[in-house]
Every structure is written in C-alpha cells, then in structure tokens.
C-alpha cells in the first residue's frame, strides 16, 4: 500500500479571463472581441493604428442597455470606429429563442455607448460582414434553422433590415469578391458537406464557386481583391498530412485550382489565414507538434518562410494590415487567449494585450507577463511504437509530484497544443502535476502516428496510454507515491475508461467527462454530424473488426479505481444517455454511488463539461484528483 501523501496547500486561482469572437474592420484599423470572466461578458474594441493598440470597452449602463452580452454574441468593428453587436435571443431555458437584435455602439469619451438597434425576426445564429463600399453598408447573414439561411442588408440610414436572399442550407464564413456586390460564403446543405458559393447581392442569386465532390468539405479561406487570388481548402485526399485539409489557390484568368507542394507536402500541416495588402503573399498557420506558428507563403517563389514568435496557439481570423503588422488571437499555457500583434518586420517580440483592467503595457516576447499562471513545457516520452510528445505541468520533477494526472485529449483525430487550459491551471494550483500526451492518433505528427487509430478506436492509442502509465507508475512506486489518475473528455473519456478497465491496477482514479461507452453505441444514438464522423473514422459496424469488444459497459466489471463520471444534460454531441447507461451498469454490478464512483450531471452542453467551464465542476474534478485513494498489491505480495 502506498504511504500517505502530504498534499500541498492549493494556490488561489483568479477568475479565468478569455477573449474570443475576434473580428477586424475592413481597412484593418480596428479590432473587436468579447472578453469573458466566468459569466461576465464585455465588449472590447481595439484601435490598431497606434504603435501599441489601445482599448475601449462597453460596460456598466450601456452593457445593461444592450440587454446583457453572452458567449453567443458576435461583434463587427467598422472603419468609422463604431462596433456592431449581433445578439441572438435566448429563452428562459437558455436555448435559442429564434430571433435576435443588432446593436450599434459608438465612441463616447473613453468608452462606448449603444446608439440604436435593429430587430432580427428569425435567427438562431449569424454573423456580420462590412461591405467595402463608400456607403459603409453591412451584410447580416443569419441561420434561421437547419434548413435555411438568410442574407440581409443593414444600412446606417435605413430603419430596418433589407432582405436580400433566402438560401436553403447553413451559411458560414465569408469574403468579398468585389467592391460590395458579390460574396463568397461556405454553404452546407442536404446532400453535401460544405461547398463554397458565390452570391450576387443585386438580385439574390447564387451558384457554386468551389466544390470538389458531395462527400468532401470544401471551404473558402481567403481572398485578395487587389491581386484576385482566392485561397480554398478541401478534405479531398491528396498530398497533405492525414486529418488536415489541402490548401489550393485559384489565380485570376481562369484555370484549375493549384495545390502547391510547399503548402501541402510538409510534415507540418498548414492552413491559410490572410493575404497581405498587396495580395502577393499568403499568411498560413503552421502546426509544429504541440506548437503552432505563423509562416508566409510566396507563390512566385514557391517558398514558405517561418515568422518568429513565442510558442503557443493561434486562431483565425487574422488581419494583415497595410502597415505590414499582423493581428490575431494568441494563447499559451500561461497566457489566456488574447489579442496579439506581430510587428513589421516580424520579430520574436510580439505585443500581447494585457489581461488586467488597464489598456497599456506591452508584453513583447513574454506570453506569461503579468498573469501569474502556471507554465508548461513540451517533453518527449518513450512510447511502445516510438516517441510521444507530451505537455507537462509541474516542472522538471513532475513525475514525482504528490499527485499526477495523465490527461487524454478528445478526437480521436485531435491533439493537445501549447495553449491555455483552465482545468489544468486549477489542477496545477492544487499542486497536481499534469502530463498531456499526444499518443498515436494525434494530429500534427504525420501519417505513421495518426493512421493506426483510424478504424481501430481504443487500440494503438490505448496501448500508448497503458505503456506511459506503467513507466510513470514505476517511478512513483519507488517513491511510495499514488499512481496516476487518468482523465479525459469526449473521446479521451472513452479512452480513459478503457484504460481504467483494462489495466485497473495502474491508476489511483479515473475522471471521465462526457464519455461514450463504445463506437457502436455512439453511432446509434448520436446526432447526424457526429454519426457521420463515427462512420468515417471507426469500424463500429464491422462484425469481428478490431473494435469489437471495446465496450465500456462490458469491461467495467474490471474497474476497481475510484471513478468520477460527469455529463452535461444538454450535451448536443454525445447524448447524456451514454453516461446514464454506465451509471446503471455500475449499480447492477453492485457498486455503490458515492463510494466506488461519483456521478455528476451538469446543466450544460458538451463543451462546457469537457472544458470543465462551470466552477463547481472544476472544483469537483480537483477535489477528486486530490483525494482519490486506493490500495495496491505489490508483485511480491501476489507471489
């Protein structure tokens, strides 16, 4: 039996801030985003023409006049300094009410104030696009339901929205193809995953612009009106690494889309973000294992040049301004998502927006400046079939921390990246080390690492997890420390449960956030989009296939480690019935709830549970990881 462990005192964790929903004005002089701290959501507007971007906010009475902002809202800054806010209405149950409002906020002293509003009669979601036209009109694209979307003109002097076109299917994304008459949008409809369409706003007609086949996802990525070059992506098989889309370029004058080798034949997956002001170079996001970086592709030279910068994670949209600076969203393990500005010429010292209440302060080159968050480092671990890269919290001595969590990502085709993880921050604050491995099936490491898990869920990836736990457990046994706790969300929760069932002695506990119990059961019960993904990536319907028997409901009789099982009652990806079935099976086996396992059903959706957003859920996970105990029988005692 392991010796008692003296737990360190937990460090207080401040409220976790996050910036999201970034948008940039047409000329690139302004940015806007939403900033959330717990349930409080604030609008931020940034003036980007200054050497150090300055911030204004919508707070206090004007935020109340806006009816309160939430995470469903969207924002759009305009070149004249105004900001438009798209606010979908919600009912008493928190679900979409089917209508919404567009609000206009104008500068007022150091802040912003609401000046007018436009009702939106039918919408569950939508987005805004500023037209590059002298009158400064705006296009509103709304999704009315799963079958139809609608496009509206929103003109400053008009008293109401002007309908343009109602299009079957769901519209997303969007770039202007000219001075304000023609849009290119991503379009998803029955019989086709996603294709690019061209919409003529003068007469409301539309036609397909970019499509490979009805079974591929084909998107519009970026467009330069100056050079006429269009960047697109497709999931059609090609030279790109598995699990990533191919990037193609369509040049003016006609001809087929080109798929440059420099963008697609690399061990580092690349995705297009934006063209420079002249339309001569394409900014791409490049995945380098657990790190993402920027690079510039020069079509004329067939060359990709990395942009130096701090290690972390990047997200679109990106703005490549006339002055050569680049603006986009950035995060690192010790830096919550924030606005980043890459100087011109590029240098490692980026400007990162501070998290505090002030508006100044350049955090160049230091993604953790002023935050006080725990840092993390990538390490290479020995796996049964080759090296496994992992992100670890806990410093050089993480293997012998008083408590250790082995965290498994969702997917299966996904990966941990060097970004800010609120749950890991709370675990680290409690003195719990975290190791987050990118086992086989993880993206960003080439086909040999990814391909084995396709059609073999819970096979090679489970072998990697068990191998790592066994190796780490030997070190901890020597130091008389508790063995690791395995934690996962979504697919990672399924994998964590399999690991706890198939190698029960390796673990001190198991945390499963929104799991499913088998690929076959998920295929039977999941929504259509999820069911389609399960069909493509697993062999759930192949009798006698490699996944046969990998069913947690059958294997859980061997589960002996304490279990924390959590699911969202409003989970739209993995039905809550999956966890309810596992709870019922454990009770059938004679396990006692509150002793052998804990079951928590949160009033939240899939992402809310997997990310452990609610404070009460994070506290429950941390408390479980601090207190999970079990006795072990040594090999000597067995003999």
C-alpha positions as CSV (number, residue, x, y, z in Angstrom):
1,X,0.0,0.0,0.0
2,X,1.3,3.5,-0.8
3,X,2.4,5.7,2.0
4,X,0.3,8.6,3.0
5,X,1.0,11.7,0.9
6,X,1.1,15.2,2.3
7,X,-0.8,17.3,-0.1
8,X,0.4,20.9,-0.8
9,X,-1.8,23.8,0.0
10,X,-3.8,24.8,-3.0
11,X,-2.9,28.2,-4.5
12,X,-5.8,30.5,-5.1
13,X,-6.7,30.7,-8.8
14,X,-8.0,34.0,-10.0
15,X,-11.0,34.1,-12.3
16,X,-10.0,32.9,-15.7
17,X,-10.4,35.5,-18.5
18,X,-10.8,34.7,-22.1
19,X,-11.1,36.7,-25.4
20,X,-13.0,35.2,-28.3
21,X,-15.1,36.2,-31.3
22,X,-12.4,38.4,-32.8
23,X,-13.3,40.5,-35.9
24,X,-11.4,43.2,-37.8
25,X,-12.7,46.2,-39.7
26,X,-12.5,46.2,-43.5
27,X,-9.4,48.5,-43.6
28,X,-7.8,46.9,-40.6
29,X,-7.7,49.9,-38.3
30,X,-9.9,48.4,-35.6
31,X,-10.4,45.1,-33.9
32,X,-13.3,44.0,-31.6
33,X,-13.8,40.9,-29.5
34,X,-15.7,39.7,-26.4
35,X,-13.9,39.2,-23.1
36,X,-15.4,36.8,-20.6
37,X,-14.6,36.3,-16.9
38,X,-16.8,33.5,-15.6
39,X,-20.3,34.6,-16.7
40,X,-19.5,38.3,-17.2
41,X,-19.0,39.2,-20.8
42,X,-17.6,42.5,-22.0
43,X,-17.2,44.0,-25.5
44,X,-13.7,45.3,-26.2
45,X,-12.7,47.5,-29.2
46,X,-9.0,48.0,-30.1
47,X,-7.5,50.8,-32.2
48,X,-4.8,49.1,-34.2
49,X,-3.3,52.1,-35.9
50,X,-1.4,53.1,-32.8
51,X,2.1,51.7,-32.1
52,X,0.6,50.0,-29.1
53,X,-3.1,49.1,-29.7
54,X,-5.5,50.9,-27.3
55,X,-8.7,49.6,-25.9
56,X,-12.2,50.8,-25.2
57,X,-15.0,48.8,-23.6
58,X,-18.7,48.6,-23.3
59,X,-19.6,48.2,-19.7
60,X,-21.9,49.5,-17.0
61,X,-25.3,51.0,-18.0
62,X,-24.6,50.6,-21.7
63,X,-23.9,46.9,-21.3
64,X,-27.3,46.7,-19.5
65,X,-29.0,48.6,-22.3
66,X,-27.6,46.0,-24.7
67,X,-29.6,43.5,-22.7
68,X,-26.5,41.8,-21.4
69,X,-23.9,40.2,-23.6
70,X,-23.2,36.5,-23.6
71,X,-20.9,34.0,-25.4
72,X,-23.4,33.6,-28.2
73,X,-23.0,37.2,-29.4
74,X,-21.0,38.3,-32.4
75,X,-19.2,41.7,-33.0
76,X,-18.0,43.6,-36.0
77,X,-15.9,46.8,-35.8
78,X,-16.4,49.3,-38.6
79,X,-13.8,51.7,-40.2
80,X,-15.5,54.7,-38.6
81,X,-14.9,53.4,-35.1
82,X,-18.4,52.0,-34.5
83,X,-19.0,48.4,-33.4
84,X,-22.0,46.3,-34.3
85,X,-23.2,43.6,-31.9
86,X,-25.2,40.7,-33.0
87,X,-27.2,39.2,-30.1
88,X,-29.3,36.1,-30.6
89,X,-32.2,36.0,-28.1
90,X,-32.4,33.1,-25.7
91,X,-35.4,31.7,-23.9
92,X,-35.9,31.0,-20.2
93,X,-34.2,27.6,-20.6
94,X,-31.1,29.1,-22.2
95,X,-31.9,27.7,-25.6
96,X,-32.1,29.9,-28.8
97,X,-35.4,31.8,-28.9
98,X,-35.4,32.1,-32.7
99,X,-34.9,35.8,-33.1
100,X,-32.3,38.5,-32.2
101,X,-31.1,42.0,-32.4
102,X,-28.3,44.0,-34.0
103,X,-27.0,46.9,-31.8
104,X,-24.7,49.8,-32.8
105,X,-22.1,51.1,-30.3
106,X,-20.4,54.4,-30.9
107,X,-17.4,56.0,-29.2
108,X,-18.3,58.1,-26.1
109,X,-15.5,59.6,-24.1
110,X,-13.1,56.8,-23.1
111,X,-15.7,54.1,-23.8
112,X,-18.6,53.1,-26.0
113,X,-22.4,53.6,-25.8
114,X,-25.3,52.0,-27.5
115,X,-27.0,54.3,-30.0
116,X,-29.5,52.2,-31.9
117,X,-30.8,48.7,-32.7
118,X,-32.4,46.7,-35.5
119,X,-34.6,43.7,-34.7
120,X,-33.8,40.4,-36.5
121,X,-37.1,38.5,-36.9
122,X,-35.7,34.9,-37.4
123,X,-32.3,33.6,-36.4
124,X,-30.6,31.1,-34.2
125,X,-27.1,32.2,-35.2
126,X,-25.4,34.5,-37.6
127,X,-22.5,36.9,-38.4
128,X,-21.9,40.3,-39.9
129,X,-19.7,41.4,-42.8
130,X,-18.8,45.1,-43.6
131,X,-19.1,45.8,-47.3
132,X,-16.0,47.6,-48.9
133,X,-18.3,50.2,-50.3
134,X,-18.4,54.0,-49.8
135,X,-21.8,54.0,-48.1
136,X,-20.5,51.7,-45.3
137,X,-23.3,49.2,-45.6
138,X,-23.2,45.9,-43.7
139,X,-24.4,42.4,-44.6
140,X,-26.0,40.3,-42.0
141,X,-26.1,36.5,-42.6
142,X,-28.5,34.6,-40.3
143,X,-29.1,30.9,-39.9
144,X,-32.9,30.6,-39.4
145,X,-32.9,26.8,-38.8
146,X,-31.1,23.7,-40.0
147,X,-32.8,24.1,-43.4
148,X,-32.4,27.8,-44.3
149,X,-30.2,30.9,-44.0
150,X,-31.0,34.4,-45.0
151,X,-28.9,37.4,-46.1
152,X,-29.8,41.0,-45.2
153,X,-28.6,44.5,-45.9
154,X,-28.1,46.6,-42.8
155,X,-27.7,50.3,-43.9
156,X,-26.9,53.0,-41.4
157,X,-29.8,55.3,-42.5
158,X,-32.3,52.5,-43.0
159,X,-34.9,52.0,-40.3
160,X,-35.0,48.2,-40.8
161,X,-33.1,45.3,-42.3
162,X,-33.5,44.8,-46.0
163,X,-33.9,41.2,-47.1
164,X,-31.6,40.0,-50.0
165,X,-31.9,36.3,-50.4
166,X,-33.1,33.2,-48.5
167,X,-30.9,30.2,-49.3
168,X,-31.5,26.6,-48.4
169,X,-28.8,25.2,-46.0
170,X,-26.5,26.8,-43.5
171,X,-24.1,29.6,-44.4
172,X,-20.8,30.4,-42.6
173,X,-17.6,32.2,-43.3
174,X,-17.5,34.8,-46.0
175,X,-15.2,37.0,-48.1
176,X,-16.0,39.8,-50.5
177,X,-15.1,39.2,-54.2
178,X,-15.5,42.8,-55.3
179,X,-16.5,46.3,-54.0
180,X,-19.7,45.3,-52.3
181,X,-21.9,43.4,-54.8
182,X,-20.6,39.7,-54.6
183,X,-20.0,37.5,-51.6
184,X,-18.3,34.1,-51.4
185,X,-19.7,32.0,-48.5
186,X,-19.3,28.5,-47.1
187,X,-22.6,26.6,-47.7
188,X,-23.7,23.3,-46.0
189,X,-26.9,21.7,-47.2
190,X,-28.5,18.3,-47.5
191,X,-26.5,16.0,-49.8
192,X,-23.2,17.9,-49.5
193,X,-21.0,18.5,-46.5
194,X,-19.7,22.0,-47.3
195,X,-19.0,23.9,-50.6
196,X,-18.1,27.5,-51.5
197,X,-20.9,29.5,-53.1
198,X,-21.0,32.9,-54.9
199,X,-23.9,35.2,-54.0
200,X,-24.9,38.2,-56.2
201,X,-26.4,40.7,-53.7
202,X,-28.0,42.7,-56.6
203,X,-30.6,40.0,-57.5
204,X,-30.1,37.5,-54.7
205,X,-29.0,34.7,-57.0
206,X,-26.3,32.2,-56.0
207,X,-24.2,29.4,-57.5
208,X,-21.4,27.1,-56.5
209,X,-18.0,28.6,-56.7
210,X,-15.8,25.9,-55.1
211,X,-16.6,22.3,-54.8
212,X,-14.7,19.0,-55.3
213,X,-17.4,16.5,-54.5
214,X,-20.6,16.0,-52.5
215,X,-18.5,13.9,-49.9
216,X,-15.8,16.5,-49.3
217,X,-15.7,19.6,-47.1
218,X,-14.6,22.5,-49.4
219,X,-14.3,26.0,-47.9
220,X,-13.4,29.5,-48.9
221,X,-10.4,30.5,-46.8
222,X,-9.1,34.0,-48.0
223,X,-9.3,36.3,-51.0
224,X,-7.3,39.3,-52.2
225,X,-9.4,41.8,-54.2
226,X,-6.1,43.5,-55.2
227,X,-4.5,40.5,-56.8
228,X,-7.6,38.4,-57.4
229,X,-6.1,35.3,-55.8
230,X,-8.5,33.0,-53.9
231,X,-7.3,30.5,-51.3
232,X,-9.5,27.5,-50.7
233,X,-9.3,24.2,-48.7
234,X,-10.7,20.7,-49.3
235,X,-10.7,17.4,-47.4
236,X,-10.3,15.6,-50.7
237,X,-7.4,13.1,-50.3
238,X,-4.1,14.5,-51.5
239,X,-0.6,15.3,-50.5
240,X,-1.5,16.9,-47.2
241,X,-1.0,15.1,-43.9
242,X,-4.0,12.9,-42.9
243,X,-6.6,14.7,-40.8
244,X,-5.8,18.1,-42.4
245,X,-7.3,19.9,-45.4
246,X,-5.4,20.6,-48.6
247,X,-4.9,24.2,-49.5
248,X,-5.4,25.4,-53.0
249,X,-5.0,28.7,-54.9
250,X,-7.2,29.9,-57.8
251,X,-5.5,32.7,-59.8
252,X,-7.3,35.3,-61.9
253,X,-7.8,34.5,-65.5
254,X,-9.4,31.1,-65.0
255,X,-7.8,27.7,-64.9
256,X,-8.0,24.9,-62.3
257,X,-7.2,25.4,-58.6
258,X,-3.5,24.7,-57.9
259,X,-2.4,22.8,-54.8
260,X,1.2,24.0,-54.2
261,X,3.6,21.3,-52.8
262,X,5.1,23.9,-50.5
263,X,1.7,24.2,-48.7
264,X,0.6,20.6,-48.8
265,X,3.7,18.3,-48.9
266,X,5.0,19.2,-45.5
267,X,5.3,17.3,-42.2
268,X,3.9,20.5,-40.7
269,X,0.2,20.9,-41.6
270,X,-0.5,24.4,-42.9
271,X,-3.8,26.3,-43.1
272,X,-4.4,29.7,-44.9
273,X,-5.2,32.8,-42.9
274,X,-4.9,36.0,-44.9
275,X,-3.2,37.7,-47.8
276,X,-1.0,40.7,-47.4
277,X,-2.2,44.1,-48.5
278,X,-0.8,43.7,-52.0
279,X,-2.2,40.2,-52.3
280,X,1.3,38.8,-53.2
281,X,1.9,36.7,-50.1
282,X,-0.3,34.3,-48.0
283,X,-0.1,34.1,-44.3
284,X,-0.5,30.5,-43.0
285,X,-0.8,28.8,-39.7
286,X,1.7,26.0,-39.3
287,X,1.4,23.2,-36.8
288,X,4.8,22.1,-35.3
289,X,3.9,19.3,-32.9
290,X,2.3,20.9,-29.8
291,X,3.2,24.4,-31.0
292,X,1.6,26.5,-33.7
293,X,3.4,29.3,-35.6
294,X,3.0,31.6,-38.5
295,X,4.6,31.4,-41.8
296,X,4.5,33.3,-45.1
297,X,4.0,31.5,-48.4
298,X,5.3,33.4,-51.5
299,X,3.5,31.9,-54.6
300,X,6.0,33.4,-57.0
301,X,8.9,31.7,-55.2
302,X,7.2,28.6,-54.0
303,X,8.7,29.3,-50.6
304,X,7.4,29.1,-47.0
305,X,9.2,31.4,-44.5
306,X,8.5,30.9,-40.8
307,X,7.6,34.0,-38.8
308,X,9.4,34.1,-35.4
309,X,7.3,34.3,-32.3
310,X,6.6,33.0,-28.9
311,X,5.5,29.3,-28.6
312,X,1.7,28.9,-28.3
313,X,-1.5,28.6,-30.1
314,X,-3.1,30.7,-32.9
315,X,-6.6,31.1,-34.3
316,X,-8.2,32.9,-37.2
317,X,-9.3,35.4,-38.2
318,X,-6.1,37.2,-38.9
319,X,-5.6,40.8,-40.2
320,X,-2.5,41.6,-42.3
321,X,-2.7,45.4,-42.3
322,X,-1.4,47.9,-44.8
323,X,1.5,48.8,-42.4
324,X,2.7,45.2,-42.5
325,X,1.7,44.3,-39.0
326,X,-0.3,41.1,-38.3
327,X,-3.1,40.9,-35.7
328,X,-4.8,37.7,-34.5
329,X,-5.7,35.7,-31.4
330,X,-2.9,34.0,-29.4
331,X,-2.7,31.8,-26.3
332,X,0.0,30.0,-24.4
333,X,-0.2,27.7,-21.3
334,X,0.4,30.7,-19.0
335,X,-1.4,33.2,-21.2
336,X,-5.2,33.2,-21.7
337,X,-6.4,33.9,-25.2
338,X,-5.7,37.5,-26.1
339,X,-5.0,39.9,-29.0
340,X,-1.5,39.5,-30.5
341,X,0.2,41.9,-32.8
342,X,3.2,40.8,-34.9
343,X,5.5,43.8,-35.7
344,X,6.8,44.6,-39.1
345,X,9.4,43.3,-39.9
346,X,8.4,40.2,-37.8
347,X,10.3,39.6,-34.6
348,X,10.0,37.2,-31.7
349,X,8.8,40.1,-29.5
350,X,5.1,40.2,-30.2
351,X,2.8,42.6,-28.5
352,X,0.2,40.8,-26.4
353,X,-2.8,42.5,-24.9
354,X,-2.7,42.6,-21.1
355,X,-5.2,40.7,-19.1
356,X,-5.7,43.3,-16.4
357,X,-8.1,46.3,-16.3
358,X,-5.6,48.7,-17.9
359,X,-5.2,49.3,-21.6
360,X,-1.5,49.8,-21.9
361,X,1.6,47.7,-21.3
362,X,3.5,45.9,-24.0
363,X,4.1,42.2,-23.2
364,X,6.5,41.7,-26.1
365,X,8.1,38.3,-26.2
366,X,6.6,37.3,-22.8
367,X,3.4,35.4,-23.2
368,X,3.0,35.0,-19.5
369,X,3.7,38.5,-18.4
370,X,1.6,39.7,-15.5
371,X,-0.7,36.6,-15.5
372,X,0.7,34.5,-12.6
373,X,-0.5,31.3,-14.4
374,X,1.4,28.0,-14.3
375,X,3.7,27.3,-17.1
376,X,4.1,24.1,-19.1
377,X,6.7,22.6,-21.3
378,X,6.7,20.0,-24.1
379,X,8.6,16.8,-23.3
380,X,9.3,13.7,-25.3
381,X,8.3,10.3,-23.7
382,X,9.2,6.9,-24.8
383,X,6.2,5.0,-26.3
384,X,5.8,1.4,-27.4
385,X,6.0,2.3,-31.1
386,X,8.1,5.5,-31.0
387,X,8.4,8.8,-29.2
388,X,5.3,10.5,-27.8
389,X,5.3,14.3,-27.3
390,X,3.5,15.5,-24.2
391,X,2.8,18.8,-22.5
392,X,3.6,18.7,-18.8
393,X,2.8,21.0,-15.9
394,X,4.8,20.7,-12.7
395,X,8.4,21.5,-13.7
396,X,11.3,19.0,-14.0
397,X,10.1,16.9,-11.1
398,X,6.6,16.3,-12.5
399,X,7.0,12.5,-12.4
400,X,7.3,12.6,-8.6
401,X,4.7,15.3,-7.8
402,X,2.4,14.3,-4.8
403,X,-0.4,13.9,-7.3
404,X,-0.2,13.3,-11.1
405,X,-2.9,13.4,-13.8
406,X,-2.5,11.7,-17.2
407,X,-4.8,13.8,-19.4
408,X,-6.2,12.4,-22.7
409,X,-7.5,14.6,-25.5
410,X,-10.7,14.2,-27.4
411,X,-10.9,13.4,-31.1
412,X,-9.8,10.8,-31.9
413,X,-8.0,12.9,-34.6
414,X,-7.0,15.8,-32.4
415,X,-4.1,16.8,-30.2
416,X,-3.0,18.8,-27.2
417,X,-1.5,22.1,-28.1
418,X,0.6,24.5,-26.1
419,X,-2.4,26.7,-25.2
420,X,-4.2,27.9,-22.1
421,X,-6.2,25.1,-20.3
422,X,-8.2,26.5,-17.4
423,X,-8.7,23.0,-15.9
424,X,-5.0,22.3,-16.0
425,X,-4.4,25.7,-14.3
426,X,-6.7,24.7,-11.4
427,X,-5.0,21.3,-11.1
428,X,-1.6,22.9,-11.0
429,X,-2.7,25.4,-8.4
430,X,-3.6,22.5,-6.2
431,X,-0.1,21.0,-6.6
432,X,-1.3,18.4,-9.1
433,X,1.1,17.7,-11.9
434,X,-0.4,17.1,-15.4
435,X,1.0,15.1,-18.3
436,X,-1.0,15.5,-21.5
437,X,0.4,13.1,-24.2
438,X,-0.2,13.2,-27.9
439,X,-0.4,9.4,-28.3
440,X,-1.0,7.7,-31.6
441,X,-4.0,9.1,-33.4
442,X,-2.9,12.7,-32.6
443,X,-2.7,15.2,-35.4
444,X,0.5,17.1,-36.3
445,X,2.9,14.2,-36.3
446,X,2.5,12.7,-39.8
447,X,0.6,9.7,-41.2
448,X,2.6,7.0,-39.3
449,X,1.5,8.5,-36.0
450,X,-2.1,9.2,-36.9
451,X,-3.2,6.4,-39.2
452,X,-3.1,3.4,-36.8
453,X,-6.1,4.7,-34.8
454,X,-8.4,5.2,-37.9
455,X,-10.7,2.3,-37.7
456,X,-9.1,1.0,-34.5
457,X,-10.5,3.1,-31.7
458,X,-9.1,2.1,-28.3
459,X,-6.3,0.0,-30.0
460,X,-2.9,1.6,-30.5
461,X,-3.8,4.7,-28.6
462,X,-4.8,2.6,-25.6
463,X,-1.5,0.7,-25.8
464,X,0.3,4.0,-25.7
465,X,-1.6,5.2,-22.6
466,X,-1.1,2.0,-20.7
467,X,2.6,1.9,-21.6
468,X,3.1,5.5,-20.3
469,X,1.1,4.8,-17.1
470,X,3.2,1.7,-16.5
471,X,6.5,3.6,-17.0
472,X,5.5,6.5,-14.9
473,X,4.0,4.3,-12.2
474,X,7.3,2.5,-11.6
475,X,8.9,5.8,-10.7
476,X,6.0,6.7,-8.4
477,X,6.1,3.2,-6.7
478,X,9.7,3.7,-5.9
479,X,8.9,7.0,-4.2
480,X,5.8,5.5,-2.5
481,X,3.5,7.9,-4.3
482,X,0.0,7.3,-5.6
483,X,-0.2,6.1,-9.2
484,X,-1.5,8.5,-11.8
485,X,-5.2,9.5,-12.3
486,X,-6.4,9.1,-15.8
487,X,-8.6,12.0,-17.0
488,X,-10.2,12.5,-20.4
489,X,-13.0,14.4,-22.1
490,X,-15.2,13.1,-25.0
491,X,-13.2,10.6,-27.0
492,X,-10.5,11.0,-24.3
493,X,-13.1,10.0,-21.6
494,X,-13.9,6.8,-23.6
495,X,-10.2,6.0,-23.8
496,X,-9.7,6.8,-20.1
497,X,-12.5,4.4,-19.1
498,X,-11.0,1.7,-21.3
499,X,-7.6,2.2,-19.7
500,X,-9.1,2.1,-16.2
501,X,-11.0,-1.1,-17.1
502,X,-8.2,-3.0,-19.0
503,X,-5.3,-2.0,-16.7
504,X,-7.1,-1.3,-13.4
505,X,-4.0,-1.6,-11.1
506,X,-2.2,1.2,-12.9
507,X,-4.5,4.0,-11.7
508,X,-5.4,5.8,-8.5
509,X,-8.6,7.1,-10.1
510,X,-10.4,7.9,-13.4
511,X,-12.2,11.1,-14.4
512,X,-14.5,10.7,-17.4
513,X,-16.0,14.0,-18.8
514,X,-18.8,13.4,-21.3
515,X,-17.8,9.9,-22.4
516,X,-19.4,7.4,-24.7
517,X,-19.3,3.7,-24.0
518,X,-18.4,2.3,-27.4
519,X,-18.1,3.5,-31.0
520,X,-21.2,1.4,-32.0
521,X,-23.4,2.8,-29.2
522,X,-22.4,6.4,-30.1
523,X,-23.1,5.7,-33.8
524,X,-26.6,4.5,-32.9
525,X,-27.5,7.4,-30.6
526,X,-25.5,10.5,-31.8
527,X,-26.8,13.4,-34.0
528,X,-26.2,13.1,-37.7
529,X,-23.0,15.0,-38.0
530,X,-21.4,13.0,-35.2
531,X,-22.7,9.8,-36.5
532,X,-21.2,10.6,-39.9
533,X,-17.8,11.2,-38.3
534,X,-18.0,7.9,-36.3
535,X,-18.8,6.1,-39.6
536,X,-15.8,7.6,-41.4
537,X,-13.2,7.1,-38.6
538,X,-14.2,3.9,-36.9
539,X,-15.3,0.4,-37.9
540,X,-18.3,0.4,-35.5
541,X,-20.5,-1.6,-37.9
542,X,-17.9,-4.2,-38.9
543,X,-18.6,-7.5,-37.2
544,X,-15.4,-9.0,-35.9
545,X,-13.5,-5.9,-36.6
546,X,-10.7,-4.6,-34.4
547,X,-13.1,-2.5,-32.3
548,X,-15.3,-5.5,-31.4
549,X,-15.4,-5.9,-27.6
550,X,-14.2,-2.4,-26.8
551,X,-17.3,-1.6,-24.9
552,X,-17.0,0.1,-21.5
553,X,-20.4,-1.4,-20.4
554,X,-18.9,-4.9,-20.9
555,X,-15.4,-4.1,-19.5
556,X,-16.4,-2.1,-16.4
557,X,-16.8,-5.2,-14.2
558,X,-13.0,-5.0,-14.0
559,X,-12.9,-1.3,-13.0
560,X,-11.5,-1.0,-9.4
561,X,-10.1,2.5,-9.3
562,X,-12.4,5.3,-8.0
563,X,-14.4,6.9,-10.8
564,X,-15.8,10.4,-11.3
565,X,-18.3,10.4,-14.1
566,X,-19.6,13.7,-15.4
567,X,-22.0,14.5,-18.3
568,X,-24.0,17.5,-19.5
569,X,-27.8,17.2,-19.5
570,X,-27.8,19.4,-22.7
571,X,-25.0,17.6,-24.5
572,X,-25.6,18.0,-28.2
573,X,-22.6,15.8,-29.3
574,X,-22.6,12.8,-27.0
575,X,-26.0,12.1,-25.6
576,X,-26.2,12.0,-21.8
577,X,-27.8,8.6,-22.1
578,X,-24.3,7.2,-22.6
579,X,-23.2,8.1,-19.1
580,X,-26.6,7.2,-17.6
581,X,-26.2,3.7,-19.1
582,X,-22.7,3.4,-17.5
583,X,-24.1,4.5,-14.1
584,X,-26.9,2.0,-14.3
585,X,-24.4,-0.8,-15.2
586,X,-22.2,0.0,-12.3
587,X,-25.1,-0.1,-9.9
588,X,-26.1,-3.5,-11.5
589,X,-22.6,-4.8,-10.7
590,X,-23.1,-3.9,-7.0
591,X,-21.0,-0.7,-7.0
592,X,-22.1,2.0,-4.5
593,X,-22.6,5.5,-5.8
594,X,-20.7,8.0,-3.5
595,X,-18.2,5.3,-2.5
596,X,-17.0,3.4,-5.6
597,X,-18.0,6.1,-8.0
598,X,-19.4,9.6,-8.2
599,X,-21.9,10.7,-10.9
600,X,-22.5,14.3,-11.7
601,X,-24.9,15.5,-14.3
602,X,-24.4,19.2,-15.1
603,X,-26.9,21.6,-16.7
604,X,-24.5,22.3,-19.5
605,X,-23.6,21.3,-23.1
606,X,-20.8,19.2,-24.4
607,X,-18.0,21.8,-24.5
608,X,-19.0,23.2,-21.1
609,X,-18.4,19.8,-19.5
610,X,-15.3,18.7,-21.5
611,X,-13.6,22.0,-20.8
612,X,-14.9,22.0,-17.2
613,X,-16.1,25.6,-17.5
614,X,-18.6,25.7,-14.5
615,X,-16.6,26.5,-11.3
616,X,-18.4,23.8,-9.4
617,X,-17.4,21.2,-12.0
618,X,-13.7,22.3,-11.9
619,X,-13.7,22.2,-8.1
620,X,-15.2,18.7,-8.2
621,X,-12.5,17.4,-10.5
622,X,-9.7,19.0,-8.5
623,X,-11.1,17.6,-5.2
624,X,-11.4,14.2,-6.7
625,X,-7.8,14.2,-8.0
626,X,-6.6,15.3,-4.6
627,X,-8.4,12.7,-2.6
628,X,-8.8,9.6,-4.8
629,X,-7.2,6.7,-2.9
630,X,-6.9,3.0,-3.4
631,X,-4.7,0.2,-2.1
632,X,-2.3,-1.7,-4.3
633,X,-1.0,-5.2,-4.0
634,X,2.7,-5.4,-4.9
635,X,4.1,-8.1,-7.2
636,X,5.9,-9.6,-4.1
637,X,2.7,-9.8,-2.2
638,X,1.0,-11.5,-5.1
639,X,3.7,-14.2,-5.1
